[in-house]
Amino acid sequence: MEKLSATSLTDRYGRKIVGVSTFTFFMFLMYQLFLFLNIPARFSGIGVLRPTVLLFLIISLLLVAQRDKIAHKFDQPIFKTFSAFLIMLVLTLPFVSYPGSVIKMNLQIFIKAIVFLYFCALILDSEKRLKISLFVFVACQVFRVLEPLFLNITTGYWGSSTYMGGGEFANRLSGAPEDVINPNELGFVIVTAIPFLHYFLLPRGWISKLLYFGLLALLLYALILTMSRGAFLALIVVGWFVFKDSKRKILLICFGVVGVMAALSVMNDTQRERYLSLFSSDTKQSASAEGRINGIIKEFELGLKRPIFGFGLGTTPEAKYHNFGRKQASHTMYGELLIEVGIVGMYFFIRFIIAIRRQLTAAMVSAENCSDFYKSLFKICNVIFWMFAVYSINYWGLSQYYWYNLAGIVIAASLLMNMNKTKESNA
């Protein structure tokens, strides 16, 4: 692998700071590959070694050993607000309903998610490293979509189904057999990848444009097969920002109309009714949409039974089982926050999200005088931020990686952009 040069900058005291080692960065790339592609499940011999846990420990130890190179980054507002949230979790642990479950079962899942904030922000300390990491991330997400789609086309694979009522079930595309994600999660992966492809591929040459449209068609077809209504709403959010940012709105409208007609033509009756149930109460599947809304309301009602500190981190399924008789994941991150960390924790986590928004807004303004890469990247982050905010209404997220990954990218990209602007002004 080509040796990457470290980034040189100075801290508030004027001391020179050098980026983390190339080996640390390489380990982070391996961590992304092993986690997103679930490599341990694909090779049983590797799985015995617990490679993701091993990589996490190696990277953590490497960062501790290089703490003098990364200490300045913890002054970022995002880090400060998230540190306050972590302190709150520790202090309120004795007061939650299921502290044993938090420590024994849920803490490891939470740590595996939040490390993306620290790894991205602390390790991606050069523009080249940032670009390589983003490429690996997007490539993994696209592969996670194309793999089950290929299996569906060639072998009839679906991976999941949904109850239609009257004893009938309908097939839904989920992740590949080695990728443990359900149809809604696969839809989330699809909608997350699209903004990266749109802003990084479309403005380039014809080969990149052809690659973009080819991948877009495949991703949207896979989204149809997931029958994920939440992902469809998230796609509308992405589409709105793309439309608002476009200078060719008439052409985009025509493209959208053709796309909708093409989508309707490839949908079967069940898929068509599934998506129409979002806007009509006369379809067969409108009852399931109403059921999801009622489920979200029940989650907030459940959270109000322990409103101050909640039931405990990651204990939504356990709390639902004891109160509703059914062990089930959360239907909304905002209800999940109330259930697991209460009003106190919800306040601190929303502060964390607001800190991401503020730093992202400032970065977008500053990027107007920077290279196209930073302009595009912060546009992507802005689209994804609002997509996450909307999709979290219908999707859990406290112990999922996506908010933390976005926060880490925003910190890393903001620091690098400001460093480049300082270099240019000095020159």
Secondary structure, DSSP 4 states (H G I P E B T S, - for coil): -PPPPPPEEE-TT--EEEPPPHHHHHHHHHHHHHHHTTHHHH-HHHHTT-HHHHHHHHHHHHHHHTHHHHGGGGGSHHHHHHHHHHHHHHHHGGGSS-HHHIIIIIHHHHHHHHHHHHHHHHH--SHHHHHHHHHHHHHHHHHHHHHHHHHHHHH---EEEEEEETTEEEEEE-S-TTS---HHHHHHHHHHHHHHHHHHHTTS-HHHHHHHHHHHHHHHHHHHHHT-HHHHHHHHHHHHHHHHH-S-HHHHHHHHHHHHHHHHHH--HHHHHHHHTTT-SSSTTHHHHHHHHHHHHHHHHHHTTSTTT-S-TT-HHHHHHHHHS-----S-HHHHHHHHHHHHHHHHHHHHHHHHHHHHHHHHHHGGGS-HHHHHHHHHHHHHHHHHHHHGGGS--TTSSHHHHHHHHHHHHHHHHHHHHHHHHH-
